Amino acid sequence: MDAGELRQLCLALPGSFEDFPFGPESSVFKVRAAGGKAKMFALTELGGEPLMISLKCEPELALQLRAAHPEITGAWHMNKTHWNQVEVASGLPHGMIRDMVEDSYDLVVASLPRRDRESLAWKGLAGG
């Protein structure tokens, strides 16, 4: 997966957009429902070598993924209990990276108020 594919994947999720609060080199992907506050679900430097992305993750699963895959570590400058850093071009299957991006998005959307989740027509985490 390359930087363009990763960017498209993040932007394809309902209500998602790209923001640059840390400068032009750091893409922050956020989700915002109608009238709601935007929340981050992914952080990456799309021009970075190697290409890395930080994603939210359930704490227990985060530990399991790190133990099973050396390409997945605790996210730098983030709460390592809840955030993993993934080396995108490491050979991990594209489907696995897609699933981790979608899981991160789902965790963030699940924390939104009900009206915001409904405005996104969100069906994640066992049907929303």
N, C-alpha and C positions, 0 to 999 in steps of 0.2 A: 504494500500500500504506500503510495506516495503522498506528498503534502496536499496536492490538489484533491485527491480522493478523500483524504481525511477531512479536509475543509468541507467538501460537498456532503459527506456523511453527517457531520455536525449540523450543518445548515438545513438538512432535509427534515429535521425533527420539528414538529409543530411548535410555533412560537419562538424558535431559536433565532439568534442573530449573533454577529461577530462584533466585539467591542475591543478597544485598545487602551484600557485604563493604565497599563504599565509601560506604554510606549508603543511605537509602530511595529516593533519586532515580535511582540507577544500578543497572539490572538487569544482572546478570552471568549468562549462560547457560552452564551447565557440563554435562559428561557424566560419569557415574559408573557403572561396572560393579559387579556384586555384589562387595562387600568391597574395592573398589579406591579409590584416591584420585581425587577429582573434579578435572577439568581444564576450564579456560575455553575456549569456542569462539566466544563473542560477548559484546560489551559495548555497552550502549546506555542512553541516558536517554530512556525511553519518553515522557516529557512534554516533551521538548526540542523547540524550534523553531529551525531545522529538525530533523526527525527524522533522526538519524545512527546508524549501527551500525559497530562495529569488528569485523572478521572476519579470521581467519588465512587466509593465501594462500601458495601457492608463490612464492618470490621472483621468478622470471622472469615468471610470469603477473601478479604484482602490478604490476610495471613496465609491462607491456603494457596492463593495464586502466587504469592511471593516465594513460598516454599517449593512450589512445583515448577516455576519458570524464572530462571535467572534474569530474563528480560523485563521482569516486573519487580519494582522496588517501592519503598515508601517514597511518596512524592516530596521532592526538594522544596523547602520553604512552605510546606503545607502540614496540616495535622495528619501525621502518618497513620493514625488510627482509622481515618476515614478516606484517605486519598492515596491512590497508587500512581506511580509513574511507569509508563509503558514505552519501551523502545519499539516504535512502530515498524521499522524496516528490519526487524531482527529475525524474521522468518516465522513469527507467530501467524497462524492462519488468519486471513482477512475476516472470516466469520467470527473468530474469537475477539478480534479488535472491535468489530461492529457490535458484538454483544456487550462488550465492556462499555462502549460509548453509550449504547441504549440503556444499560443498567444505571449508569451515572445520571443520565437524563431522567430516568424513572424515579430515582431516589430524590432528586431535586424537585421534580413535579409533585411527588407524593407529599412533600412538605408544604406545598402551596395551599391556600384556602380552597375549600370545595368549589366555590364559584369560579375560581381561576382554573382549576383542573377541568371543570366542565367546559369552560370557554375554549380550552385546547382540544376538546373531544378526546381526552386522554383515557386510554384503556389499559394502561400498564399495571404492574404489580397485582396480578390476579384480577384484572377487570376494573381497577381503579376504585 
